[in-house]
Amino acid sequence: MIRSELVHKIADENPELTPREVELIVTTFFDSIIRRLSENGRVELRGFGAFSTRPRDARTGRNPRTGEKVAVDAKRVPYFKPGKEMRARLNV
C-alpha cells in the first residue's frame, strides 16, 4: 500500500472527513514519527510495533560501476520492530 492508497482508504471509511483533511492527518502522523526519530527518540504503537534508529559504523564501500573504494560515513538508520499482536496475526 502506498501513501495515496492509505489516504483514499481512510477517506472512504470516514466520509465526514475531506480528502484534504485526511492528507493533513496522515502527513502530521508521519512527520511526528520522523521528528521523534531525528531526535534519537523511539515511537511505540502498541499492538503494531516500534520505530527506532540504530547506528551504522563508518566503513569502506565500493562503487559498483568503477570498483573504486569509497569512504562511507557513520550514520543512523531507521529500524522497525513489529509488535506481538502484528506477529501473531501474520503467522496465523
N, C-alpha and C positions, 0 to 999 in steps of 0.2 A: 504494500500500500504506500502510495506517495502522499506528500503533504496535501495536494489539492483533493485527492480522494478522501482523505481524512476530513477536510473542511466540508466537502459535499455530504459525507455520511452524517456528520454532526448536525449540519443544517437540515438535512432531510428528517432526522429524528427529533428535531426541535424547531418546529415551524414558527414558533413565536420569535425566533432569532433570525435576523437577516444574514445572508452570506458574509456581508462585510463585518458584522459583529462577531460571527464565528471565526473569521480570519483573524480578527484582533485578539480573540481569546487564545487561539492556537499560537499565534506569534508571541503573545505575552508569556504563555506557558513555556515555550521553547527558549525564549530569551532569558527567563528566570533560571532555567536549568543551566544554560550556558554561563550566565553571570556567576552563579554559585560555584560552578566548576572552575571558572577562571580565577576565583578567589581561593583556590585549592580546597574547596569545600566538598561536601557529599550531598546527594539528593536521594532520599529513600521514599519510594512509593509502595506502601505496604501491600503485599499480595502481588505486586508487579515486579519490582526489582529495585536495584540501587545503582545510581550513576556515580562514578568517582574518577579520579585520574591516577595514573601510575607513571613513575619516572622511567625514562629510557636513557641509558648512558650514551655518552658520545662514542662514536665508532668510526672505523674507516670503511666506507662503502665502495661500490664500483659502478661506474657509468656503464650501463649495459650496451650502449651503442659503440663506445670507443674502448671500453675495458680500462679506462683511466681510473686510478684511485681517487676517491673524493672523501673529504672530511665531512662527517655528519654530526652536527651539534647535539648535545644532550637536550632532551625535551620532555614534556609531559604529554601523555596520550590519554584520550577518554577510555573508560572501561565501564562495562555494564555487567552486573551480576544479577541474573534472574532470581525472583523471589520463589519461595517454597510453593506457593499456590500456582504460579505460572509453570514451574517444572512439573508439578503433579498433573496439570491439565494437558500439557504437551505429551506426557508419557502414559496416557490412559490406554 
